[in-house]
Amino acid sequence: MLTDSKKIILGVLFTVILIALINFAWWLYYLRTEKLMDNQLSRRLVSVAKTGAIALKSSPLEKLTANDLSAYAQIVATLEKIRRADSLAEVFIVDQNYRILVTTSLETDSIYFLAALNGRYIDSIFYSINDLAIATPSYKTGSVFLKSAFAPLLDSTGLVIAVLGVEANVDYFDALTALKKNLYYSIFISLVGGIIIGFIFLLFQKKITSTEQKLFLNQTHSFLGRMVAVVSHEIKNPLMIIRASAERLLKKNKSEESQFIVEEIDRLNQIVTGYLHFASTKGKFVEHDQQKSINMAEFIQNIKKHFQSNYPHHQINWLEAEIDSHLTINTYPRSLRQVILNLLINGADACLADERPITVGINVKNNKDRIKITIIDHGSGLNKKEIKKIFSPFYTTKTTGSGLGLYLSKKIIEDMGGILDINSIKGKQTELIIDLPITE
């Protein structure tokens, strides 16, 4: 069964993967669009270069090297028609040494200034045996993106005497830049959306966990009711027999031990009855306890005496704690006694399990309208994971035990209007704090 933390981790991982896949798909779309537009422009420029080369076949190309002005003017006119027809940036002719023979540009250089960038494409045309046009990748010059294509110009014998170059502005870069900016916005929106979805998931997970816990507690109550119904029937009859025997002994010799047995049997009988009522009707334990005013110093002293009798073969090291001898509160004594004894026994068992002397203590502090009773033990302590589960029904850190003691203790304190909390240091000590309101 997955824990809450694992469910949260899986939910977060799923959200991250979903966002990553969506953004990956968008970037693939962007790269594919960029490649598609680049290929389209390449095909267009290659087609223009080839068409221009065919148009120049009838032009007197050989006369360019002889500085024939009429030939130059005729070729310039042809190149200008090509440039205007396809909205090109520049159309030019270069020789094998990258010298510009003819160009449509008003600012003419004697040497092709992009020879270092595009010279290998021009060379490939001069030295290739195939009559092919070539398109270059897009490149940036200044603040403008350009793309060029080159086609061979042949003489009457079929030899390449020059290269026709066509150059176009890559106008789709503005569209790609806008698309990229939109992708950045989309990434930001998807991250925000992922956070919102994650938050909603956590809320739903919390709700589901709460529902699961309620279902589990309902099942626990059902199982507890069945268990208590059987156990209480088996316990009550022997208890009544023991109580009757103790009463006869009390009448004969008036011994303190007999009185003590009668009192404890009554307490056990009330506890069993309270468990049975709680499990079957989901009522409160304290409904079977009578609220009384008690002196806390005497109350704690009696609990210590009873606790000591549970460990006749062990020395109990009590941690020093002064209790105001005049501190009196109105509470449910039987229920509170049951909880404190249970917590002390848990502390003693923790000490013995760790092969340590039984070292426990009870500290009582009065804070205006509330009282804090702290039960301390120097046992093995609990780690953070154990602390989170310690009040869950049927959870126990002991090798033996039902796992109901702390769960029921917490329920009893809550029924009394208080809070039961825990502080523990692994390997050192544990503190269980009972915080109760002082009622008049």
Backbone torsions as a table, in degrees:
resi	resn	phi	psi	omega
1	MET	NA	133.1	-178.1
2	LEU	-75.4	135.4	175.7
3	THR	-78.4	168.0	-179.5
4	ASP	-60.8	-41.9	-179.1
5	SER	-64.1	-39.1	179.1
6	LYS	-68.0	-38.0	177.8
7	LYS	-63.0	-41.5	179.1
8	ILE	-64.9	-44.0	179.3
9	ILE	-61.1	-44.1	179.4
10	LEU	-64.4	-39.6	178.1
11	GLY	-63.6	-45.0	178.3
12	VAL	-63.6	-43.5	179.6
13	LEU	-61.9	-42.3	178.5
14	PHE	-62.0	-43.1	-179.9
15	THR	-64.1	-44.1	179.6
16	VAL	-62.1	-45.5	180.0
17	ILE	-63.2	-41.6	179.5
18	LEU	-61.5	-46.4	179.3
19	ILE	-63.2	-43.2	-179.8
20	ALA	-61.8	-42.3	-179.9
21	LEU	-65.6	-40.8	179.5
22	ILE	-63.2	-47.6	-179.7
23	ASN	-67.6	-35.0	176.4
24	PHE	-62.5	-42.4	178.7
25	ALA	-63.7	-39.4	178.4
26	TRP	-64.7	-42.1	-179.7
27	TRP	-69.0	-35.2	174.1
28	LEU	-62.5	-39.6	177.1
29	TYR	-62.5	-42.6	179.1
30	TYR	-62.5	-47.8	-178.7
31	LEU	-64.0	-38.2	178.6
32	ARG	-66.5	-41.4	177.7
33	THR	-62.7	-43.7	179.0
34	GLU	-61.3	-43.9	-179.9
35	LYS	-66.6	-39.9	-179.9
36	LEU	-63.0	-45.3	-179.4
37	MET	-67.9	-36.3	178.0
38	ASP	-65.4	-41.8	179.6
39	ASN	-65.6	-39.1	179.2
40	GLN	-63.3	-43.1	178.4
41	LEU	-66.5	-37.6	178.3
42	SER	-61.5	-46.1	179.7
43	ARG	-63.4	-38.6	179.9
44	ARG	-64.1	-46.8	-178.2
45	LEU	-67.7	-37.9	177.0
46	VAL	-62.6	-41.9	179.3
47	SER	-64.2	-41.1	178.6
48	VAL	-64.7	-42.9	-179.1
49	ALA	-62.7	-42.8	179.2
50	LYS	-64.6	-44.9	179.9
51	THR	-62.3	-42.0	178.4
52	GLY	-63.5	-39.5	178.9
53	ALA	-63.2	-38.7	178.5
54	ILE	-66.6	-40.2	-179.8
55	ALA	-65.7	-28.6	-178.0
56	LEU	-86.4	-1.6	-178.9
57	LYS	-63.4	-34.6	-178.9
58	SER	-84.7	-2.8	-179.3
59	SER	-84.4	150.0	-178.7
60	PRO	-77.5	71.4	-176.6
61	LEU	-63.6	-34.8	-176.7
62	GLU	-64.6	-25.4	-176.3
63	LYS	-78.8	-10.7	-179.7
64	LEU	-61.9	-39.7	-178.3
65	THR	-71.0	-16.9	180.0
66	ALA	-94.7	11.1	177.9
67	ASN	58.1	41.0	177.8
68	ASP	-81.7	111.7	-174.5
69	LEU	-67.8	-35.7	179.6
70	SER	-66.6	-39.5	177.3
71	ALA	-65.7	-40.7	-179.9
72	TYR	-61.7	-45.7	-178.7
73	ALA	-64.2	-39.2	-179.9
74	GLN	-64.7	-42.0	-178.3
75	ILE	-71.4	-38.4	177.9
76	VAL	-60.4	-41.4	179.8
77	ALA	-63.0	-40.0	178.4
78	THR	-65.5	-44.2	-179.9
79	LEU	-63.9	-37.1	-179.5
80	GLU	-66.8	-36.7	175.8
81	LYS	-62.5	-42.0	179.1
82	ILE	-63.1	-43.0	-177.4
83	ARG	-64.0	-46.8	-177.4
84	ARG	-68.2	-38.9	-176.6
85	ALA	-62.5	-31.8	-176.1
86	ASP	-117.5	14.1	176.7
87	SER	52.3	51.3	-178.6
88	LEU	-91.2	160.1	178.3
89	ALA	-78.0	-40.5	-178.5
90	GLU	-161.2	145.2	172.1
91	VAL	-127.5	132.9	-174.3
92	PHE	-149.9	166.9	176.9
93	ILE	-126.4	131.9	178.6
94	VAL	-125.0	154.2	176.5
95	ASP	-97.4	-170.1	-175.1
96	GLN	-67.6	-21.3	179.4
97	ASN	-97.3	15.2	178.5
98	TYR	67.5	20.0	175.4
99	ARG	-80.6	136.6	179.2
100	ILE	-82.6	117.2	179.5
101	LEU	-86.7	-43.1	179.6
102	VAL	-145.4	144.3	177.0
103	THR	-153.1	154.7	176.7
104	THR	-89.8	-4.2	-179.6
105	SER	-75.8	141.3	178.8
106	LEU	-73.4	-31.1	178.2
107	GLU	-97.6	101.8	-172.1
108	THR	-101.1	129.1	170.8
109	ASP	-103.5	151.8	-179.6
110	SER	-73.9	-29.0	-179.4
111	ILE	-116.8	138.0	177.9
112	TYR	-61.4	113.9	-169.7
113	PHE	-74.8	-12.3	176.3
114	LEU	-101.6	23.6	-178.1
115	ALA	-61.8	-36.8	-179.9
116	ALA	-64.0	-29.3	-177.9
117	LEU	-89.7	-44.6	-173.4
118	ASN	-110.8	6.3	-177.2
119	GLY	-61.0	-35.9	-178.7
120	ARG	-65.0	-29.4	178.8
121	TYR	-73.8	-38.7	177.0
122	ILE	-65.5	-42.8	179.4
123	ASP	-62.0	-38.5	-177.6
124	SER	-64.2	-29.7	178.3
125	ILE	-74.2	-41.0	-180.0
126	PHE	-66.1	-33.9	-174.2
127	TYR	-104.1	4.8	-180.0
128	SER	-91.4	145.9	178.5
129	ILE	-88.1	-8.4	-179.3
130	ASN	-96.6	141.7	178.0
131	ASP	-87.2	76.2	-174.3
132	LEU	-121.2	148.8	171.7
133	ALA	-97.2	150.3	-175.8
134	ILE	-129.4	138.0	173.9
135	ALA	-107.1	140.2	178.6
136	THR	-90.3	161.0	170.1
137	PRO	-65.7	162.9	176.7
138	SER	-66.9	144.2	179.4
139	TYR	-142.4	162.1	-176.7
140	LYS	-111.6	130.1	173.7
141	THR	-128.3	114.9	-172.7
142	GLY	69.8	-124.2	178.0
143	SER	-106.0	11.1	-174.1
144	VAL	-114.8	139.1	173.4
145	PHE	-94.4	131.8	-177.6
146	LEU	-128.3	162.7	175.2
147	LYS	-146.8	139.2	-176.2
148	SER	-124.4	158.2	172.3
149	ALA	-138.3	146.4	-177.2
150	PHE	-128.5	142.7	178.3
151	ALA	-136.0	146.7	-178.3
152	PRO	-75.6	142.8	172.1
153	LEU	-110.6	124.0	-171.9
154	LEU	-106.2	151.1	172.6
155	ASP	-88.7	-173.7	-176.5
156	SER	-65.2	-20.8	-179.1
157	THR	-92.3	-4.0	179.3
158	GLY	92.6	7.9	178.2
159	LEU	-89.4	148.7	179.0
160	VAL	-78.1	116.7	-179.5
161	ILE	-106.6	-17.5	179.5
162	ALA	-162.3	172.7	-179.5
163	VAL	-127.6	130.5	175.5
164	LEU	-88.5	127.2	177.7
165	GLY	-115.7	132.8	175.1
166	VAL	-119.2	135.7	-174.2
167	GLU	-129.1	132.3	-177.0
168	ALA	-130.8	149.1	171.8
169	ASN	-72.5	136.1	177.6
170	VAL	-85.5	81.8	-173.4
171	ASP	-71.1	-18.1	-179.0
172	TYR	-75.5	-7.5	178.3
173	PHE	-62.7	-32.6	176.1
174	ASP	-62.9	-41.4	179.0
175	ALA	-66.9	-39.5	178.7
176	LEU	-66.4	-38.4	178.0
177	THR	-62.9	-42.3	177.3
178	ALA	-64.4	-39.9	178.7
179	LEU	-64.6	-41.5	179.3
180	LYS	-64.1	-40.6	178.2
181	LYS	-62.4	-40.7	177.2
182	ASN	-64.2	-33.6	177.4
183	LEU	-66.1	-39.2	176.7
184	TYR	-62.4	-41.8	176.4
185	TYR	-62.4	-40.4	-179.2
186	SER	-64.7	-39.4	178.3
187	ILE	-62.4	-44.3	-180.0
188	PHE	-62.4	-44.8	-179.6
189	ILE	-64.0	-39.8	-179.8
190	SER	-66.4	-36.2	177.3
191	LEU	-65.5	-44.9	177.6
192	VAL	-62.3	-43.9	177.8
193	GLY	-61.6	-39.1	178.0
194	GLY	-63.1	-40.4	177.9
195	ILE	-63.7	-42.9	179.3
196	ILE	-64.0	-44.4	178.7
197	ILE	-62.2	-42.1	178.1
198	GLY	-61.3	-40.4	179.4
199	PHE	-65.1	-43.4	177.9
200	ILE	-62.7	-40.5	178.1
201	PHE	-60.6	-42.1	179.2
202	LEU	-63.9	-39.3	178.0
203	LEU	-63.4	-45.1	178.4
204	PHE	-64.4	-40.1	179.4
205	GLN	-62.9	-40.3	178.4
206	LYS	-64.3	-41.9	179.0
207	LYS	-64.6	-43.5	179.8
208	ILE	-64.0	-42.5	179.0
209	THR	-62.1	-42.3	178.4
210	SER	-61.9	-41.6	178.6
211	THR	-65.1	-42.2	178.0
212	GLU	-60.8	-41.6	179.5
213	GLN	-64.1	-40.4	178.4
214	LYS	-64.0	-42.0	177.6
215	LEU	-63.0	-40.8	179.2
216	PHE	-63.9	-42.3	179.4
217	LEU	-65.8	-37.9	177.2
218	ASN	-62.5	-41.4	176.7
219	GLN	-65.0	-39.3	178.8
220	THR	-60.9	-45.3	178.8
221	HIS	-61.6	-38.6	-179.8
222	SER	-64.9	-47.9	179.2
223	PHE	-64.3	-40.3	-179.3
224	LEU	-63.8	-39.6	178.8
225	GLY	-61.0	-44.3	178.8
226	ARG	-64.0	-42.5	-177.7
227	MET	-65.6	-46.3	-177.4
228	VAL	-66.4	-36.5	179.9
229	ALA	-58.7	-40.5	179.4
230	VAL	-74.5	-48.9	-174.8
231	VAL	-66.0	-43.3	-177.6
232	SER	-62.5	-36.0	178.1
233	HIS	-64.9	-39.3	-178.7
234	GLU	-75.0	-25.5	-176.2
235	ILE	-88.9	-38.9	-171.5
236	LYS	-62.5	-42.4	-179.1
237	ASN	-62.3	-48.9	176.6
238	PRO	-62.6	-35.0	179.7
239	LEU	-62.6	-41.3	-179.3
240	MET	-67.0	-35.5	177.4
241	ILE	-66.2	-44.0	179.5
242	ILE	-64.7	-39.6	-179.9
243	ARG	-64.6	-42.0	179.3
244	ALA	-63.0	-39.8	178.5
245	SER	-65.7	-41.0	-180.0
246	ALA	-65.7	-35.6	178.8
247	GLU	-66.7	-38.8	177.6
248	ARG	-64.4	-40.8	176.9
249	LEU	-64.2	-37.9	-179.4
250	LEU	-65.8	-38.2	179.7
251	LYS	-69.2	-31.8	-177.1
252	LYS	-76.1	-50.7	-172.3
253	ASN	-120.2	-0.7	178.3
254	LYS	53.5	36.5	-175.9
255	SER	-77.0	148.5	179.8
256	GLU	-66.3	-34.6	-179.7
257	GLU	-63.8	-40.1	179.3
258	SER	-64.1	-41.5	177.7
259	GLN	-62.6	-39.9	179.7
260	PHE	-63.4	-40.3	179.9
261	ILE	-64.4	-44.8	179.5
262	VAL	-59.2	-44.7	-179.1
263	GLU	-63.4	-43.4	-177.8
264	GLU	-70.3	-34.0	177.2
265	ILE	-66.6	-40.0	176.2
266	ASP	-61.6	-40.8	179.2
267	ARG	-64.4	-44.7	179.2
268	LEU	-62.8	-39.9	179.6
269	ASN	-63.6	-40.0	177.8
270	GLN	-67.4	-38.0	179.2
271	ILE	-63.5	-47.6	179.9
272	VAL	-61.2	-43.3	178.2
273	THR	-62.1	-40.3	178.3
274	GLY	-64.5	-42.7	177.0
275	TYR	-60.6	-44.5	-178.3
276	LEU	-63.7	-42.2	179.4
277	HIS	-66.5	-43.2	-180.0
278	PHE	-62.6	-45.6	-175.7
279	ALA	-70.4	-33.9	-175.0
280	SER	-87.4	-34.1	-175.8
281	THR	-117.1	-2.5	-177.2
282	LYS	58.3	33.3	177.9
283	GLY	-84.7	-161.8	-178.2
284	LYS	-105.7	143.9	176.8
285	PHE	-62.8	-40.6	-172.0
286	VAL	-70.8	-8.4	176.7
287	GLU	-64.5	-22.6	179.5
288	HIS	-99.7	10.5	177.7
289	ASP	-116.7	143.4	-179.4
290	GLN	-96.5	128.4	-179.4
291	GLN	-71.0	130.4	-178.1
292	LYS	-138.7	163.6	173.6
293	SER	-93.9	126.1	-177.3
294	ILE	-128.6	150.9	172.5
295	ASN	-87.6	119.3	-172.4
296	MET	-64.4	-36.5	-179.5
297	ALA	-63.0	-47.1	179.7
298	GLU	-67.5	-39.5	-179.3
299	PHE	-60.6	-47.3	-179.5
300	ILE	-67.1	-37.9	-179.7
301	GLN	-62.9	-42.0	177.9
302	ASN	-64.4	-38.4	177.5
303	ILE	-63.9	-42.0	178.8
304	LYS	-60.7	-42.4	-179.0
305	LYS	-63.2	-45.2	179.4
306	HIS	-65.8	-41.1	179.3
307	PHE	-62.1	-41.2	-179.3
308	GLN	-60.0	-36.6	-178.1
309	SER	-69.2	-19.5	177.9
310	ASN	-76.0	-16.4	-178.6
311	TYR	-129.0	66.3	-175.4
312	PRO	-67.0	-22.2	-177.3
313	HIS	-102.6	11.7	179.3
314	HIS	-127.2	146.8	174.8
315	GLN	-85.7	130.9	179.3
316	ILE	-99.1	119.6	175.7
317	ASN	-96.4	105.2	-178.6
318	TRP	-86.8	129.1	175.3
319	LEU	-73.6	132.6	-175.1
320	GLU	-65.4	132.0	177.1
321	ALA	-156.4	118.4	-179.8
322	GLU	-82.9	136.3	178.3
323	ILE	-120.8	131.3	-179.8
324	ASP	-58.8	120.1	-176.7
325	SER	-67.6	-15.8	-179.2
326	HIS	-102.5	3.2	-177.8
327	LEU	-73.8	117.0	180.0
328	THR	-126.0	134.0	179.2
329	ILE	-132.4	157.5	176.3
330	ASN	-101.7	114.3	-174.3
331	THR	-152.1	-171.6	176.4
332	TYR	-100.7	95.1	-170.1
333	PRO	-63.4	-41.9	-177.7
334	ARG	-64.4	-44.1	-179.2
335	SER	-66.5	-43.5	-179.7
336	LEU	-66.0	-40.1	178.3
337	ARG	-61.2	-42.9	-179.9
338	GLN	-60.7	-43.6	-178.7
339	VAL	-66.4	-48.2	-177.5
340	ILE	-62.2	-42.6	177.9
341	LEU	-61.8	-42.4	179.3
342	ASN	-61.7	-41.7	-179.9
343	LEU	-69.1	-37.8	176.8
344	LEU	-65.0	-42.4	179.1
345	ILE	-64.1	-40.7	176.1
346	ASN	-60.0	-42.8	178.9
347	GLY	-64.0	-41.9	178.6
348	ALA	-64.1	-42.8	178.2
349	ASP	-63.2	-35.6	177.9
350	ALA	-65.7	-39.0	177.6
351	CYS	-65.3	-46.9	-178.6
352	LEU	-66.2	-37.9	179.5
353	ALA	-64.0	-28.9	179.2
354	ASP	-95.7	10.8	179.6
355	GLU	55.4	46.9	176.8
356	ARG	-119.0	158.6	173.5
357	PRO	-63.9	147.9	179.1
358	ILE	-70.6	109.6	-179.7
359	THR	-124.2	107.8	-177.1
360	VAL	-136.2	167.2	178.9
361	GLY	-160.3	156.6	175.9
362	ILE	-126.6	121.6	-179.3
363	ASN	-117.5	131.0	-178.4
364	VAL	-121.0	125.9	178.5
365	LYS	-126.6	133.5	178.9
366	ASN	-100.4	123.6	-179.0
367	ASN	-127.2	83.8	179.8
368	LYS	56.3	-104.3	-174.3
369	ASP	-97.0	12.5	179.0
370	ARG	-137.3	157.5	178.1
371	ILE	-129.3	138.2	178.7
372	LYS	-115.7	124.1	177.1
373	ILE	-113.2	115.6	-176.9
374	THR	-108.8	122.2	176.4
375	ILE	-102.0	119.6	-173.5
376	ILE	-115.0	140.4	170.6
377	ASP	-138.7	150.7	177.9
378	HIS	-102.5	49.6	178.0
379	GLY	-87.2	-153.8	-173.8
380	SER	-77.5	-14.8	179.4
381	GLY	74.4	176.7	-177.8
382	LEU	-129.1	149.2	173.0
383	ASN	-88.1	175.7	-175.5
384	LYS	-62.4	-38.1	-179.2
385	LYS	-65.6	-40.4	179.6
386	GLU	-69.6	-37.0	179.9
387	ILE	-61.4	-39.0	-179.2
388	LYS	-63.0	-29.6	-174.2
389	LYS	-105.1	-4.5	-166.9
390	ILE	-62.1	-28.6	-178.7
391	PHE	-95.9	6.1	178.2
392	SER	-77.2	142.9	179.0
393	PRO	-64.5	139.9	178.2
394	PHE	69.7	9.7	174.5
395	TYR	-97.3	130.2	-180.0
396	THR	-146.9	148.2	175.6
397	THR	-98.3	-0.4	180.0
398	LYS	-87.4	155.7	174.7
399	THR	-71.6	-27.0	174.4
400	THR	-127.3	149.5	-179.5
401	GLY	140.9	154.5	-177.3
402	SER	-86.5	-21.0	-176.7
403	GLY	79.5	14.4	-178.9
404	LEU	-105.3	-14.6	-173.7
405	GLY	-58.1	-55.8	-178.5
406	LEU	-70.6	-35.3	177.6
407	TYR	-60.2	-47.7	-179.3
408	LEU	-71.4	-33.7	177.2
409	SER	-62.5	-43.7	178.3
410	LYS	-63.1	-40.8	179.9
411	LYS	-64.2	-41.0	179.9
412	ILE	-63.0	-46.0	-179.2
413	ILE	-63.5	-39.9	178.2
414	GLU	-66.1	-37.6	176.2
415	ASP	-64.0	-26.2	178.2
416	MET	-84.7	0.6	179.9
417	GLY	86.8	15.1	-177.2
418	GLY	-112.2	-168.1	-178.4
419	ILE	-133.9	136.5	173.3
420	LEU	-114.7	118.4	-177.2
421	ASP	-126.1	168.4	-176.6
422	ILE	-138.0	140.0	168.7
423	ASN	-127.6	132.4	-177.2
424	SER	-147.0	143.2	175.1
425	ILE	-118.7	118.6	-176.5
426	LYS	-58.1	127.1	177.8
427	GLY	82.0	4.1	-176.0
428	LYS	-128.8	-67.1	-176.2
429	GLN	-161.9	167.3	177.2
430	THR	-135.4	138.9	175.7
431	GLU	-122.8	127.7	172.9
432	LEU	-113.4	120.3	-172.3
433	ILE	-107.7	120.9	174.2
434	ILE	-98.9	116.7	-179.1
435	ASP	-110.5	110.6	-175.3
436	LEU	-120.7	146.3	173.2
437	PRO	-76.0	146.8	176.5
438	ILE	-94.4	112.7	-179.0
439	THR	-101.8	148.6	-179.6
440	GLU	-88.5	NA	NA
